[in-house]
């Protein structure tokens, strides 16, 4: 049986977080201390309400006067919230983009792409933050060993799912690129095999040199 890794398998647990009233300087220190580029902002129940990233913090810094006096002053209303008073509530990006632990890598990747974000807050069924999954976390599946991919395709796809004999098809994998060769009895099996192989974690591409086995009975001469 195919076992695809989920967001829950790949996410970072024990995520560092801040609250809405966490001040600017403490957020900067939190990012530096934990070597991260963003932190979720949670309410008193642990529900994510936003995300503060380095980009959010830099926007606040950019709104301050230039110490050298070389840049034009921004309007007073843009300078009103000083660094001393700025908190996560004013700095965070809302709403947070969230995922569930059971999501597949494809679901998470599509959500990141559509929302133009680098990470997703992972929440449980009650909406409580349980982890964070980043683009780098999702890409970890492509670090699988070629031999592990080959074994899964042979054991779980060809034999376990499709009931094919191991001798019918050969599978080779190089840097996640799968090459199939051999014969099958039914031509309609070929696209099915290719689609299932593409669904295996770590597979980059699939090329197929699979042909249809000659049907001996139909080749026999009929009555004249």
C-alpha positions in Angstrom: 0.0 0.0 0.0 1.3 3.4 -1.0 2.3 5.5 2.0 2.5 9.2 1.2 4.0 11.5 3.7 1.7 14.2 4.9 2.0 17.7 6.2 1.9 16.2 9.7 4.9 14.1 8.9 7.0 16.9 7.5 6.1 19.9 9.6 8.1 21.4 12.4 6.7 20.7 15.8 7.1 22.7 19.0 6.9 25.9 17.0 8.1 29.2 18.5 5.3 31.7 18.6 4.5 35.2 19.9 1.3 36.9 21.1 -0.4 40.0 19.8 1.1 42.2 22.5 4.7 41.0 21.9 6.8 44.1 21.2 8.9 44.8 18.1 12.3 44.2 19.7 11.2 41.0 21.4 10.0 39.6 18.0 13.4 40.5 16.5 15.1 38.7 19.3 12.9 35.7 19.0 13.6 35.3 15.3 17.4 35.6 15.9 17.4 33.2 18.9 15.5 30.5 17.0 17.1 31.1 13.6 13.8 31.5 11.8 12.5 34.2 9.5 8.9 34.3 10.7 6.7 33.4 13.7 3.0 32.7 14.1 1.0 35.1 16.3 -1.5 33.2 18.5 -4.3 34.2 20.8 -4.9 33.1 24.4 -6.2 29.7 23.2 -3.3 29.0 20.9 -5.2 29.8 17.6 -3.0 31.4 15.0 -4.3 35.0 14.2 -1.4 36.1 12.0 2.2 35.8 11.1 5.1 38.2 11.6 8.0 37.9 9.2 11.3 39.7 8.7 9.7 41.5 5.8 6.9 42.8 8.1 9.5 44.1 10.6 11.6 45.7 7.8 8.6 47.6 6.5 8.3 49.2 10.0 12.0 50.1 10.0 11.6 51.6 6.5 8.9 53.9 7.7 11.2 55.7 10.1 13.2 58.8 9.3 16.6 58.4 7.7 19.2 59.3 10.4 21.4 60.8 7.7 18.6 63.1 6.6 19.2 62.1 3.0 15.8 60.6 2.3 12.5 62.5 2.1 10.3 62.3 5.2 7.3 60.0 5.1 3.9 61.4 6.1 3.4 61.8 9.8 0.6 59.2 10.0 3.1 56.6 8.6 5.6 57.4 11.3 3.1 57.5 14.2 3.7 53.9 15.4 7.3 54.0 16.6 9.4 50.9 17.1 9.0 51.3 20.9 5.3 50.9 20.7 4.9 48.6 17.7 3.6 45.1 18.6 2.8 41.9 16.7 -0.8 43.1 16.5 0.2 46.0 14.2 3.0 44.2 12.5 1.5 40.9 11.6 0.2 39.8 8.2 -3.4 38.6 8.5 -5.1 36.2 8.1 -2.6 33.4 8.6 -2.7 30.7 5.8 -3.3 27.4 7.5 -3.1 23.7 6.7 -4.2 20.5 8.3 -1.8 17.7 9.3 -3.5 15.2 7.0 -2.9 17.3 3.9 -0.7 15.9 1.1 2.4 17.6 -0.1 0.5 18.6 -3.3 -2.3 20.2 -1.3 0.1 22.2 0.8 2.3 23.2 -2.2 -0.7 24.5 -4.1 -1.9 26.5 -1.1 1.5 28.1 -0.7 1.7 28.9 -4.4 -1.8 30.4 -4.6 -1.4 32.4 -1.4 2.2 33.5 -2.3 3.5 32.5 1.1 6.6 30.6 2.2 5.1 28.7 5.1 1.7 27.4 6.5 0.5 27.3 10.0 -0.7 23.8 10.8 -3.7 23.5 13.0 -5.6 20.7 14.6 -9.4 20.0 14.4 -10.0 22.7 17.1 -8.0 25.4 15.2 -5.0 25.2 17.7 -1.5 25.7 16.2 0.4 22.4 16.2 3.2 23.2 13.8 4.5 25.0 10.8 5.4 23.6 7.4 7.7 25.5 5.1 8.6 25.2 1.4 11.9 23.5 2.5 9.9 20.9 4.5 7.8 20.0 1.5 10.9 19.6 -0.7 12.5 17.1 1.7 10.6 14.3 0.0 12.8 14.8 -3.0 15.8 13.8 -0.9 14.7 10.2 -0.8 17.2 7.6 -2.0 16.7 6.3 -5.5 16.8 2.8 -4.2 14.0 3.5 -1.7 11.9 4.9 -4.5 12.6 1.9 -6.8 11.6 -0.5 -4.0 8.4 1.3 -3.3 7.4 1.4 -7.0 8.2 -2.3 -7.5 6.6 -3.5 -4.2 3.6 -1.2 -3.7 2.7 0.0 -7.2 3.5 -2.8 -9.6 3.0 -5.8 -7.3 0.8 -4.6 -4.5 -1.6 -2.3 -6.3 -1.6 -3.6 -9.9 -0.8 -7.3 -9.2 1.9 -7.5 -11.9 4.7 -9.9 -11.7 8.1 -8.4 -10.8 9.6 -10.0 -13.9 7.3 -8.2 -16.2 8.7 -4.7 -15.7 12.1 -3.3 -14.7 12.3 -0.1 -12.8 15.4 2.1 -12.6 15.6 5.4 -10.8 18.3 8.1 -11.1 18.0 11.3 -9.1 14.3 10.8 -8.8 13.8 10.2 -12.5 12.0 6.8 -13.1 12.5 4.7 -16.2 10.1 1.8 -16.8 10.7 -1.0 -19.3 8.9 -4.3 -20.0 5.6 -5.7 -21.2 2.0 -5.7 -20.0 -1.1 -7.5 -21.3 -3.3 -4.5 -21.5 -2.4 -1.2 -23.2 -4.7 0.7 -20.8 -2.4 -0.2 -17.9 0.5 1.9 -19.2 -0.9 5.4 -18.3 -2.1 3.9 -15.0 1.3 2.7 -14.1 2.9 6.1 -15.1 0.3 8.0 -13.0 0.8 5.8 -9.9 4.6 6.1 -10.2 4.4 9.9 -10.4 2.4 9.8 -7.1 5.3 8.2 -5.3 7.1 10.5 -2.9 10.4 11.8 -4.4 9.6 11.0 -8.0 10.6 13.8 -10.4 9.6 12.4 -13.7 8.6 9.1 -15.3 9.6 7.8 -18.8 8.1 4.6 -20.1 9.3 2.0 -22.6 6.5 -0.4 -21.8 5.0 -2.4 -24.7 1.9 -4.7 -25.0 2.6 -8.4 -24.8 1.7 -10.3 -27.9 -1.6 -12.2 -27.5 -0.8 -15.7 -28.7 -4.3 -17.0 -29.0 -5.4 -14.1 -31.3 -2.4 -14.6 -33.5 -3.3 -18.2 -34.2 -4.8 -18.7 -37.7 -8.6 -19.0 -37.7 -10.8 -21.4 -39.7 -10.8 -20.7 -43.4 
